[in-house]
Amino acid sequence: MSGRLRQSGDPNGHDVTATQPNPAPSTGRDGKGASARRLLASIHDVSPRSHSAVDALADRLQGHLGGAKFAMLVIPDHWREAPIAGNAAFHARLREWADQGIEMFLHGWCHRDETPATGRLAQIKGQHMTAGEGEFLSLSQVEAARRMREGKTLLEDILGKPVAGFIAPAWLYGPGALAALNEVGFALAEDHMAVWAPGQAGTERRVVSRGPVVTWASRSPGRIRSSLGFAALARHTLPVLRDLRVAVHPGDVTVPALLTSIDATLARFARTHRPSRYAELLG
């Protein structure tokens, strides 16, 4: 991996609530039956501005997972300040990561919400679940599809292979974004509570995994405390699920307590669940 550089602050932070998950077959702590249980890990907000932090997180995940069995979520132009187009060095790094076996997802276009929310629910989500980063929460289908297509084409041209899927910034999708997913044709998508294969040609989307994603927030002391608390609870309660999802962000490397929690969570989950790739969910 490349050398470390000082990482600029990352404002991400996401709330997580419970849902009705897929139960896992019973198994002991020795990992018996773990082949049916999957641990899906991902690094969000991959862009030139987070390069050094992503390297650090990738090293950390590989240590826990025994290799490059995780995903990266790539932003084509983070906050319209870090375009990957024309950045030959970053293109080479993306290809290197992909050649190691890391799955590459498109993660919006700019990650910034540039469309004022009109509905009350969308306003609440935008205010409380993200710091102005719900890019696809209020987009029309036409605009959402345009950004998805342009991002997909850009990333696939760089990688020389298909992207693994699309994941909206902050896991927030409005009606336009959900319709655009079906129109553009991605293999996989996910939100806080599920992973699904988008429908195509009028078919319904197919949910392939249910259960909350465990993530951490670094943008405020309150968010740090709540994410540490949820991760501690998750380590005790979520291993009964068939699939476990863990997501880390570049800003996590700036808070030692978050890194300690990430290490504890990955170590606990890897005892009973096999580090896996998202593509396995498609059977």
VENLIN-V100855 format. One record per pair of residues at least 12 apart in sequence whose ideal C-beta (glycine too) atoms are under 10 Angstrom apart, sorted by the first residue. I is the first residue (numbers start at 1). J is the second residue. D is the distance in Angstrom with one decimal. If there is no record, write none. Layout:
# VENLIN-V100855
i,j,d
I,J,D
I,J,D
This chain:
# VENLIN-V100855
i,j,d
1,52,9.6
1,54,9.5
1,55,4.7
1,56,8.1
1,58,6.6
1,59,5.4
1,62,8.9
1,93,10.0
1,96,9.7
1,97,9.9
2,51,7.6
2,52,7.4
2,54,9.8
2,55,5.4
2,56,9.9
2,89,10.0
2,93,7.6
2,96,9.6
3,52,7.8
3,55,8.2
4,52,5.5
4,53,8.8
4,55,7.0
4,56,6.2
4,59,9.5
4,253,9.2
5,51,7.5
5,52,3.8
5,53,8.6
5,55,8.8
5,56,9.7
6,52,7.4
6,53,9.4
6,254,9.5
7,49,8.7
7,50,6.7
7,51,8.8
7,52,5.6
7,53,4.0
7,54,9.0
7,55,9.8
7,56,7.9
7,250,5.9
7,251,7.7
7,252,9.8
7,253,5.8
7,254,6.4
8,49,6.5
8,50,8.0
8,52,9.6
8,53,8.7
8,250,8.5
8,251,9.0
8,254,9.1
9,218,7.8
9,219,7.9
9,250,9.0
9,251,6.2
9,254,6.5
10,44,9.1
10,45,6.5
10,49,9.0
10,50,6.9
10,53,7.5
10,78,9.9
10,131,10.0
10,217,9.8
10,218,6.2
10,219,7.5
10,249,5.6
10,250,4.6
10,251,2.7
10,252,7.8
10,253,8.7
10,254,7.5
11,45,9.8
11,79,9.5
11,111,9.9
11,130,8.6
11,131,4.6
11,132,8.0
11,133,7.1
11,217,9.4
11,218,8.2
11,219,4.7
11,220,9.3
11,223,9.9
11,249,9.4
11,251,7.1
12,44,6.9
12,45,6.4
12,111,8.7
12,130,7.4
12,131,7.4
12,133,6.7
12,169,8.6
12,170,7.5
12,215,8.6
12,216,9.1
12,217,6.8
12,218,7.2
12,219,6.6
12,223,9.3
12,247,9.7
12,249,4.7
12,250,8.0
12,251,5.9
12,252,8.9
13,129,8.5
13,130,7.4
13,131,6.9
13,133,9.3
13,170,9.0
13,215,8.5
13,216,8.1
13,217,2.8
13,218,6.7
13,219,4.6
13,220,7.1
13,222,9.2
13,223,4.2
13,224,8.5
13,226,8.8
13,227,7.3
13,249,8.3
13,251,8.2
14,44,9.2
14,129,6.2
14,130,6.7
14,133,9.3
14,169,9.9
14,170,5.9
14,171,6.5
14,172,9.0
14,192,7.1
14,213,8.2
14,215,5.4
14,216,8.8
14,217,6.3
14,223,8.8
14,227,8.4
14,247,8.1
14,249,8.7
15,125,9.5
15,128,6.8
15,129,5.3
15,130,9.0
15,170,9.7
15,171,10.0
15,192,8.0
15,215,9.3
15,217,8.1
15,223,8.6
15,226,7.6
15,227,8.9
15,230,8.8
16,129,9.6
16,171,9.3
16,192,5.8
16,193,8.5
16,212,5.0
16,213,6.5
16,214,7.2
16,215,6.6
16,217,9.6
16,226,9.2
16,227,8.3
16,230,5.9
16,231,9.6
16,234,8.5
16,247,9.8
17,192,7.3
17,193,7.8
17,212,7.0
17,230,9.5
18,193,8.5
18,211,9.0
18,212,6.1
18,230,9.9
18,233,9.8
18,237,9.1
18,238,9.7
19,192,8.4
19,193,4.5
19,194,7.7
19,210,6.5
19,211,7.1
19,212,6.4
20,193,9.1
20,210,6.9
20,211,8.9
21,193,8.4
21,194,9.2
21,209,8.7
21,210,4.9
21,211,3.6
21,212,7.4
21,238,8.0
21,240,8.3
21,241,4.8
21,242,7.9
21,243,8.1
21,244,9.6
22,194,9.4
22,207,9.2
22,208,9.4
22,209,6.4
22,210,4.8
22,211,6.3
22,241,6.2
22,242,4.6
22,243,6.4
23,210,9.7
23,211,9.6
23,240,6.5
23,241,6.8
23,242,6.7
24,36,7.2
24,37,5.3
24,38,9.3
24,211,9.5
24,238,9.6
24,239,7.8
24,240,5.8
24,241,5.2
24,242,3.9
24,243,7.8
24,244,8.9
24,272,8.4
24,273,8.2
25,37,7.6
25,240,9.8
25,242,7.4
26,240,8.2
27,239,8.9
27,240,9.5
27,272,6.1
27,273,9.3
28,271,9.9
28,272,8.2
29,239,8.8
29,268,9.7
29,271,6.0
29,272,6.4
30,271,8.3
30,272,8.6
31,270,8.7
31,271,6.2
31,272,5.7
31,273,8.3
31,274,8.1
32,272,8.9
33,272,8.5
33,274,9.9
34,270,9.2
34,271,8.5
34,272,5.9
34,273,6.1
34,274,4.9
34,275,9.9
35,273,9.9
35,274,5.9
35,276,9.6
36,242,6.9
36,243,9.8
36,273,9.4
36,274,8.4
37,239,8.3
37,240,9.8
37,241,7.9
37,242,5.8
37,243,7.3
37,244,7.7
37,269,9.3
37,272,6.2
37,273,4.3
37,274,6.3
37,276,8.8
38,69,9.9
38,209,8.0
38,241,9.6
38,242,7.2
38,243,4.9
38,244,7.2
38,245,9.0
38,273,6.0
38,274,5.9
38,275,8.0
38,276,3.9
38,277,8.7
38,278,9.1
38,280,6.4
38,281,7.6
39,64,9.2
39,65,7.4
39,69,8.3
39,70,9.1
39,239,9.8
39,243,7.9
39,244,5.1
39,245,8.1
39,246,7.1
39,266,7.9
39,269,5.1
39,270,6.0
39,271,9.7
39,272,8.6
39,273,3.9
39,274,6.4
39,275,5.1
39,276,6.2
40,69,9.0
40,70,7.8
40,71,7.4
40,103,9.4
40,190,8.9
40,195,7.8
40,209,7.8
40,211,10.0
40,213,8.6
40,243,6.4
40,244,6.9
40,245,4.8
40,246,7.3
40,247,9.0
40,269,9.8
40,273,8.9
40,275,8.3
40,276,5.9
40,277,7.7
40,278,5.9
40,280,8.6
40,281,7.9
41,57,9.7
41,60,10.0
41,61,5.6
41,64,8.1
41,65,6.3
41,69,7.5
41,70,4.0
41,71,7.2
41,214,9.7
41,244,8.9
41,245,7.6
41,246,4.7
41,247,7.5
41,248,7.6
41,262,9.7
41,265,9.8
41,266,7.0
41,269,8.7
41,270,9.4
41,275,7.0
41,276,9.0
41,277,9.9
41,278,9.9
42,57,9.9
42,61,8.9
42,70,6.0
42,71,4.1
42,72,7.0
42,73,6.1
42,102,9.5
42,103,8.2
42,105,7.5
42,107,9.5
42,164,9.9
42,167,8.0
42,190,8.8
42,213,8.5
42,215,9.2
42,245,7.6
42,246,7.4
42,247,5.0
42,248,7.4
42,249,9.8
42,278,8.2
43,55,9.9
43,56,9.9
43,57,5.0
43,58,6.5
43,60,9.4
43,61,7.0
43,70,6.8
43,71,7.3
43,72,5.0
43,73,6.9
43,74,9.7
43,97,9.5
43,102,8.5
43,247,7.8
43,248,5.6
43,249,7.7
43,250,7.9
43,252,9.4
44,57,9.4
44,71,9.3
44,72,8.2
44,73,4.7
44,74,9.6
44,75,8.8
44,105,9.2
44,107,6.6
44,111,9.2
44,167,8.0
44,169,8.5
44,170,9.4
44,171,9.5
44,215,8.1
44,247,5.7
44,248,7.1
44,249,4.9
44,250,7.8
44,251,9.7
44,252,9.6
45,72,9.4
45,73,6.7
45,74,8.8
45,75,6.1
45,78,7.0
45,107,6.9
45,108,9.7
45,111,6.8
45,133,9.2
45,169,8.3
45,248,9.6
45,249,5.6
45,250,5.5
45,251,8.2
46,58,9.4
46,71,9.7
46,72,4.6
46,73,6.0
46,74,4.7
46,75,6.7
46,78,9.0
46,84,9.2
46,90,9.4
46,93,9.4
46,94,7.9
46,97,8.3
46,102,9.7
46,104,8.4
46,105,9.1
46,107,7.3
46,250,8.2
47,73,9.7
47,74,7.0
47,75,4.6
47,76,8.1
47,77,7.9
47,78,4.0
47,79,8.9
47,81,9.0
47,82,4.8
47,83,8.8
47,84,6.7
47,87,9.5
47,90,8.1
47,107,8.8
47,110,9.8
47,111,8.3
47,250,8.7
48,75,9.5
48,77,9.7
48,78,7.6
48,81,9.3
48,82,4.6
48,83,8.0
48,84,6.5
48,87,5.8
48,89,8.4
48,90,5.0
48,93,9.0
49,75,8.9
49,78,5.5
49,79,8.1
49,81,6.8
49,82,4.2
49,250,8.3
50,75,8.6
50,78,7.5
50,82,8.2
50,249,8.5
50,250,3.8
50,251,8.6
50,253,9.3
51,82,9.3
51,87,10.0
51,89,9.1
51,90,7.0
51,93,7.0
51,250,9.0
52,250,8.6
52,253,8.5
53,248,9.5
53,249,8.4
53,250,3.7
53,251,7.6
53,252,8.0
53,253,4.7
53,254,8.1
54,72,7.1
54,74,9.8
54,93,8.9
54,97,8.5
54,248,9.5
54,249,9.7
54,250,6.2
54,253,9.2
55,93,8.7
55,97,9.5
55,253,9.7
56,250,8.7
56,252,9.3
56,253,5.2
56,259,9.1
57,70,9.2
57,72,9.3
57,248,5.3
57,249,8.3
57,250,7.1
57,252,7.1
57,253,6.6
57,259,9.2
57,262,8.5
58,70,7.8
58,72,7.9
58,97,7.2
58,100,8.8
58,102,7.6
58,248,9.8
60,248,8.0
60,252,9.4
60,253,8.7
60,259,7.5
60,262,7.1
60,263,7.3
60,266,8.0
61,102,9.3
61,246,8.7
61,248,7.4
61,262,8.8
61,266,7.2
61,275,8.8
62,100,8.8
62,102,9.4
62,275,9.7
63,263,8.8
63,266,8.7
63,267,9.8
64,246,9.4
64,262,8.7
64,263,7.2
64,265,9.2
64,266,4.0
64,267,6.2
64,269,8.7
64,270,5.8
64,275,7.9
65,246,9.8
65,266,7.3
65,269,9.8
65,270,6.7
65,274,9.5
65,275,3.9
65,276,9.2
66,270,8.1
66,274,9.8
66,275,6.3
67,100,8.1
67,101,7.2
67,102,9.7
67,275,7.5
68,97,7.6
68,98,9.3
68,99,9.2
68,100,4.1
68,101,4.4
68,102,4.8
68,103,9.1
68,275,9.6
68,277,9.4
69,100,9.9
69,101,7.1
69,102,8.4
69,103,9.0
69,274,8.7
69,275,4.1
69,276,6.4
69,277,6.2
69,280,10.0
70,101,9.2
70,102,6.3
70,103,7.5
70,246,8.6
70,247,9.8
70,248,9.2
70,266,9.9
70,275,7.4
70,276,9.3
70,277,8.1
70,278,9.3
71,102,6.7
71,103,4.1
71,104,7.3
71,105,5.7
71,164,6.4
71,165,8.7
71,167,8.6
71,188,9.7
71,190,9.8
71,245,9.9
71,247,9.0
71,277,7.4
71,278,5.9
71,279,9.6
72,94,8.2
72,97,6.1
72,98,8.4
72,102,5.5
72,103,7.2
72,104,5.7
72,105,7.1
72,107,8.6
72,164,9.3
73,103,9.5
73,104,8.2
73,105,4.8
73,106,7.7
73,107,3.6
73,108,8.6
73,111,9.6
73,164,9.5
73,165,9.6
73,166,9.3
73,167,5.5
73,168,9.9
73,169,8.8
73,190,9.9
73,247,8.3
73,249,9.5
74,90,9.6
74,94,6.8
74,97,9.4
74,98,9.9
74,104,5.9
74,105,6.9
74,106,6.4
74,107,5.7
74,108,9.5
74,151,8.3
74,154,9.3
74,155,5.9
74,158,8.9
74,159,9.2
74,163,8.2
75,106,8.6
75,107,5.0
75,108,6.2
75,109,7.4
75,110,7.0
75,111,5.0
75,112,9.7
75,135,9.3
75,151,8.6
75,155,9.9
75,169,7.7
76,106,7.6
76,107,8.5
76,108,7.9
76,109,5.3
76,110,7.4
76,111,9.3
76,147,8.5
76,150,7.5
76,151,4.8
76,152,9.6
76,153,10.0
76,154,5.6
76,155,7.0
76,158,9.7
77,108,9.5
77,109,6.4
77,110,5.1
77,111,8.6
77,112,9.5
77,151,8.9
77,154,9.3
78,107,9.2
78,108,9.3
78,109,9.5
78,110,6.7
78,111,5.7
78,112,8.4
78,169,9.8
78,250,10.0
79,110,6.0
79,111,6.3
79,112,5.1
79,132,9.5
79,133,8.6
79,135,9.9
80,109,8.9
80,110,5.0
80,111,9.3
80,112,7.0
80,114,8.8
81,110,8.7
81,112,9.4
82,110,9.3
82,111,9.9
83,110,9.3
83,154,9.4
84,151,9.7
84,154,7.2
84,155,8.0
84,158,7.2
85,150,9.7
85,154,6.2
85,157,9.5
85,158,8.8
87,158,9.4
88,158,9.8
90,158,8.6
91,155,9.9
91,157,9.2
91,158,4.8
91,159,8.7
92,158,9.2
94,155,7.8
94,158,5.7
94,159,6.3
95,158,6.9
95,159,6.1
95,160,7.2
95,161,9.2
97,159,9.3
98,155,9.7
98,158,8.9
98,159,5.1
98,160,8.4
98,161,6.7
98,163,9.6
98,164,9.6
99,159,9.1
99,160,9.6
99,161,9.4
101,277,7.7
102,164,9.4
102,277,9.0
103,163,8.5
103,164,4.1
103,165,8.2
103,188,9.1
103,277,5.5
103,278,5.6
103,279,6.8
104,155,6.6
104,156,9.0
104,158,9.1
104,159,6.0
104,161,8.2
104,162,9.1
104,163,5.5
104,164,5.9
104,165,9.2
105,155,8.9
105,163,6.2
105,164,5.1
105,165,5.2
105,166,6.5
105,167,5.1
105,186,8.7
105,187,9.8
105,188,7.8
105,189,8.8
105,190,8.6
105,278,7.9
106,147,9.3
106,148,7.0
106,150,9.8
106,151,4.7
106,152,5.7
106,153,9.9
106,154,8.7
106,155,5.6
106,156,9.0
106,163,5.2
106,164,8.7
106,165,7.5
106,166,4.9
106,167,7.6
106,168,9.6
106,184,9.7
106,186,7.7
106,189,9.9
107,135,9.3
107,151,8.4
107,155,9.6
107,163,10.0
107,166,7.9
107,167,5.6
107,168,7.8
107,169,6.3
108,133,8.6
108,134,9.4
108,135,4.6
108,136,6.1
108,139,9.8
108,144,9.6
108,147,7.1
108,148,8.7
108,151,7.3
108,166,8.3
108,167,8.1
108,168,6.0
108,169,4.2
108,170,8.9
108,172,9.8
108,177,9.4
109,135,6.7
109,136,8.8
109,139,9.7
109,143,9.8
109,144,9.5
109,146,8.9
109,147,4.1
109,148,8.0
109,150,7.0
109,151,5.2
109,154,9.3
109,169,8.9
110,133,9.4
110,135,6.2
110,147,8.2
110,151,9.6
110,169,8.5
111,130,9.5
111,132,9.5
111,133,5.4
111,134,9.2
111,135,5.6
111,136,9.7
111,168,9.5
111,169,4.4
111,170,8.2
112,131,9.9
112,132,6.4
112,133,6.1
112,134,9.0
112,135,5.9
112,169,7.9
113,126,6.0
113,130,7.5
113,131,9.4
113,132,5.2
113,133,6.2
113,134,4.7
113,135,5.5
113,136,8.5
113,137,6.3
113,138,7.0
113,139,9.1
113,169,8.1
113,170,8.5
113,172,8.5
114,132,9.2
114,135,7.1
114,138,9.0
114,139,8.7
114,143,9.7
115,134,9.2
115,135,8.2
115,136,9.0
115,137,7.7
115,138,4.1
115,139,5.6
115,140,8.2
115,143,7.8
115,144,9.8
115,174,8.7
115,176,9.3
116,138,6.8
117,134,8.1
117,137,6.5
117,138,4.9
117,174,8.5
118,138,6.8
118,174,9.8
119,137,9.5
119,138,8.1
119,174,8.6
119,175,9.5
121,137,9.7
121,174,9.8
122,134,8.0
122,137,5.5
122,138,5.7
122,172,8.5
122,174,6.4
122,175,9.6
123,137,9.5
123,138,9.2
125,137,6.2
125,138,9.7
125,170,8.3
125,171,10.0
125,172,5.8
125,174,9.2
126,138,7.7
126,170,8.7
126,172,7.6
129,170,6.1
129,171,8.2
129,172,6.5
129,192,8.6
130,169,7.4
130,170,3.8
130,171,8.8
130,172,6.6
130,217,9.9
130,219,9.6
131,170,8.8
131,217,9.6
131,219,6.0
131,220,9.0
131,223,9.5
132,170,9.5
133,168,9.9
133,169,5.1
133,170,5.1
133,172,8.4
134,168,7.8
134,169,6.4
134,170,4.8
134,171,8.9
134,172,4.0
134,173,9.0
134,174,8.4
134,177,9.8
135,147,7.9
135,168,7.0
135,169,4.6
135,170,7.9
135,172,8.1
135,174,10.0
135,177,8.8
136,148,8.6
136,166,9.1
136,167,9.8
136,168,4.2
136,169,6.6
136,170,8.7
136,171,9.7
136,172,6.5
136,173,5.7
136,174,6.4
136,176,7.8
136,177,3.9
136,178,9.0
136,180,8.2
136,181,9.3
137,168,7.8
137,169,8.7
137,170,7.8
137,172,4.4
137,173,7.1
137,174,4.8
137,175,9.9
137,176,9.2
137,177,7.5
138,172,9.3
138,174,5.3
138,175,9.5
138,176,7.8
138,177,8.9
139,168,9.6
139,173,9.4
139,174,6.3
139,175,9.5
139,176,5.0
139,177,5.9
139,180,7.8
140,174,8.7
140,175,9.1
140,176,4.6
140,177,9.2
140,179,9.2
140,180,8.7
141,174,9.2
141,175,7.7
141,176,4.1
141,177,7.8
141,178,8.6
141,179,4.4
141,180,5.0
141,181,9.7
141,182,9.5
141,183,7.1
142,176,7.7
142,179,9.7
142,180,8.0
142,183,9.6
143,176,7.2
143,177,9.3
143,180,8.3
144,166,10.0
144,168,9.0
144,173,8.7
144,174,7.8
144,175,9.5
144,176,4.8
144,177,4.5
144,178,8.6
144,179,7.6
144,180,3.8
144,181,8.1
144,183,8.8
144,184,8.6
145,176,8.3
145,177,8.9
145,179,8.1
145,180,3.9
145,181,8.7
145,182,9.6
145,183,5.2
145,184,5.6
146,180,8.4
146,184,9.5
147,166,10.0
147,177,9.2
147,180,8.4
147,184,9.7
148,166,6.1
148,168,9.6
148,177,8.2
148,180,5.6
148,181,7.3
148,183,8.3
148,184,4.6
148,185,9.3
148,186,7.5
149,180,8.8
149,183,9.0
149,184,5.7
149,185,9.6
151,163,8.5
151,166,8.1
151,184,9.7
152,165,9.9
152,166,7.5
152,184,6.8
152,185,8.9
152,186,7.5
162,186,9.2
162,187,7.5
163,186,7.3
163,187,8.2
163,188,9.4
164,186,8.5
164,187,6.6
164,188,6.2
164,277,8.0
164,278,5.8
164,279,6.5
165,181,9.3
165,186,4.8
165,187,5.2
165,188,3.3
165,189,5.6
165,190,7.6
165,195,8.6
165,196,9.6
165,197,8.6
165,198,8.4
165,278,6.8
165,279,8.9
165,281,10.0
165,282,9.8
166,180,9.1
166,181,6.4
166,184,7.6
166,185,9.8
166,186,4.4
166,187,9.0
166,188,7.8
166,189,5.3
166,190,9.0
166,198,8.1
167,186,9.3
167,188,8.4
167,189,6.4
167,190,5.4
167,191,8.2
167,195,9.3
167,247,9.2
167,278,9.7
168,181,8.8
168,189,7.7
168,190,8.9
168,191,7.5
170,191,9.5
170,192,9.1
171,189,9.7
171,190,7.0
171,191,4.5
171,192,4.9
171,193,8.7
171,213,7.5
171,215,8.9
171,247,8.7
172,191,7.7
172,192,8.8
173,189,7.9
173,191,6.5
177,189,9.3
178,191,9.8
178,198,8.2
178,199,9.6
178,205,8.2
179,198,9.8
179,199,9.9
180,198,9.3
181,196,9.0
181,197,9.9
181,198,4.2
181,199,8.3
181,200,9.5
181,205,7.9
182,198,5.1
182,199,4.9
182,200,6.1
182,201,8.5
182,202,8.4
182,203,8.2
182,204,9.3
182,205,7.2
183,198,8.9
183,199,9.9
183,200,8.5
184,198,8.2
184,200,9.4
185,198,7.3
185,199,9.8
185,200,5.7
185,201,9.3
186,198,5.7
186,200,9.5
187,278,8.6
187,279,7.5
187,281,9.7
187,282,6.7
188,208,7.6
188,209,9.7
188,278,5.6
188,279,7.7
188,281,7.0
188,282,7.1
189,205,8.0
190,208,9.4
190,209,8.1
190,213,7.5
190,245,7.6
190,247,9.3
190,278,8.0
190,281,9.6
191,213,8.4
192,211,9.8
192,212,6.3
192,213,5.8
192,215,8.6
192,245,9.4
192,247,9.7
193,207,9.6
193,209,9.7
193,210,6.7
193,211,7.2
193,212,5.9
193,213,7.8
193,245,9.8
194,207,5.3
194,208,8.2
194,209,6.5
194,210,5.0
194,211,7.7
194,212,9.4
194,213,9.4
194,243,10.0
194,245,9.7
195,207,7.3
195,208,5.4
195,209,4.2
195,210,8.1
195,211,9.0
195,213,9.2
195,243,7.8
195,245,7.6
195,278,6.9
195,281,5.8
195,282,9.7
196,208,6.1
196,209,8.1
196,210,9.4
196,281,9.1
197,281,8.2
197,282,6.4
197,283,9.9
206,281,9.9
206,282,8.9
207,281,9.7
208,243,8.8
208,278,9.0
208,280,9.4
208,281,4.1
208,282,6.5
208,283,8.0
209,241,9.0
209,242,7.6
209,243,4.5
209,244,9.6
209,245,7.7
209,278,8.9
209,280,9.9
209,281,5.4
210,241,8.3
210,242,8.8
210,243,7.9
211,234,10.0
211,238,7.0
211,240,9.8
211,241,4.7
211,242,7.9
211,243,5.9
211,244,7.1
211,245,6.9
212,230,8.5
212,234,7.6
212,238,7.4
212,241,8.9
212,244,9.4
212,245,7.6
213,234,9.6
213,244,8.9
213,245,4.1
213,246,7.2
213,247,5.3
214,227,8.7
214,230,7.0
214,231,5.7
214,233,9.5
214,234,4.7
214,235,8.5
214,238,7.1
214,244,7.4
214,245,6.8
214,246,5.1
214,247,7.3
214,248,9.5
214,261,9.4
214,262,9.2
214,265,6.1
214,266,9.5
214,269,8.3
215,227,6.8
215,230,8.5
215,231,8.4
215,234,10.0
215,245,8.6
215,246,7.4
215,247,4.3
215,248,7.2
215,249,7.2
215,252,9.0
215,262,9.6
216,228,7.5
216,230,8.7
216,231,6.7
216,246,9.3
216,247,8.3
216,248,6.7
216,249,7.0
216,251,8.5
216,252,5.3
216,255,8.0
216,257,9.3
216,258,4.7
216,259,9.0
216,261,6.5
216,262,6.5
216,265,8.9
217,230,9.5
217,249,8.1
217,251,8.2
217,252,8.8
217,255,9.4
217,258,8.4
218,249,6.9
218,250,8.8
218,251,3.8
218,252,5.7
218,253,8.7
218,254,6.0
218,255,5.1
218,257,9.8
218,258,6.1
219,249,9.6
219,251,6.9
221,255,9.8
224,252,9.8
224,255,6.1
224,257,6.8
224,258,6.7
224,261,9.4
225,257,9.2
227,252,9.3
227,255,9.7
227,257,9.7
227,258,7.2
227,261,7.6
228,255,9.4
228,257,6.3
228,258,7.2
228,260,8.9
228,261,5.3
229,261,9.6
230,261,9.6
231,246,8.9
231,258,8.8
231,260,10.0
231,261,4.8
231,262,7.8
231,264,7.6
231,265,5.1
231,268,9.6
232,261,7.3
232,264,8.1
232,265,8.5
234,246,8.9
234,261,9.9
234,265,6.8
234,268,8.8
234,269,8.6
235,261,9.0
235,264,6.6
235,265,5.7
235,266,9.9
235,267,9.1
235,268,4.6
235,269,7.6
236,268,8.6
238,265,9.3
238,268,9.3
238,269,7.8
238,273,9.6
239,268,7.1
239,269,6.6
239,271,8.0
239,272,5.2
239,273,7.1
240,272,9.3
241,269,9.9
241,272,10.0
241,273,8.6
242,273,8.6
243,273,7.8
243,276,8.2
243,280,9.6
243,281,7.5
244,265,9.1
244,266,9.8
244,268,9.5
244,269,5.0
244,270,9.4
244,272,8.6
244,273,5.2
244,276,9.7
245,269,9.5
245,278,9.3
246,262,7.7
246,265,6.2
246,266,6.3
246,269,6.7
246,270,9.8
246,273,10.0
248,262,5.9
248,265,9.7
248,266,9.1
